[in-house]
């Protein structure tokens, strides 16, 4: 199965370290996966859902249903 992963993290997240997300995406790609990471500068853990889903430039909902990037 080929599944793309798109991870989002806030640069100021103190719950899930941005470095952990970066390492996860890097490890997935090194293992042959297809992962990418978007880091929201100045954002905390709780800012990320709103920033990801409501950013019209990212088009996350279209991506989720397969019509996006």
N, C-alpha and C positions, 0 to 999 in steps of 0.2 A: 504494500500500500504506500502510495506517495502522498504525504500530507504536508501542506505548507503551514508553518507556524509564524505568526506575527505577534511578537511580544511588545508590550508597552511598559514603560517605567518612568517614574518621576526622578529627576536628578537629585531631588532633596528627600527621597523616600528613606525613612528610618525604620520601616517595617521589613521591606525586602530590598536589600542593598542593590543599587544599580549594577554594581560589579557582578553580583550573582546572576543577574539577567544577561549581562554581557557574556559571562562565561558559559551560561547555558546555551545561548544562541551560537556562540563559537564552537562549542562541543558538538552540537547537533549538526552544524555544517561540516565539521571535520569528519563526522561519521557518515557523511553522504546525505544528510538531511537538507531541507530547504527552509531555512529560518531567517527571519530578519527582526531587527529591533528598532523601535522608535523611542527615543529618550526625550521627554518633555522637560526642558530647562526650567528650573525654579519650581517645579511641581512636586507635591508630596504624594504619598501613596493614595490618598483619598481624592486627589485632583484628577488622577489618570483616567478613570472611566468617562467622566464628562468630557475631558479633553480629547480622548480617542474617538468616542462615538459621535460627538457633535461637531467635529472639525470637518467641514465640507471639502477641504482639500485632500484629506486622507481617504474619504469615502469607505470607511470601515464596513458599513452595512452592505454596500455593494460588493465589497471584497468577500464578505462572509457568505453571500449567496452565489458567488461565482461570476458576478458581472463586472468586477473591478479589476484592479491591477493584476 
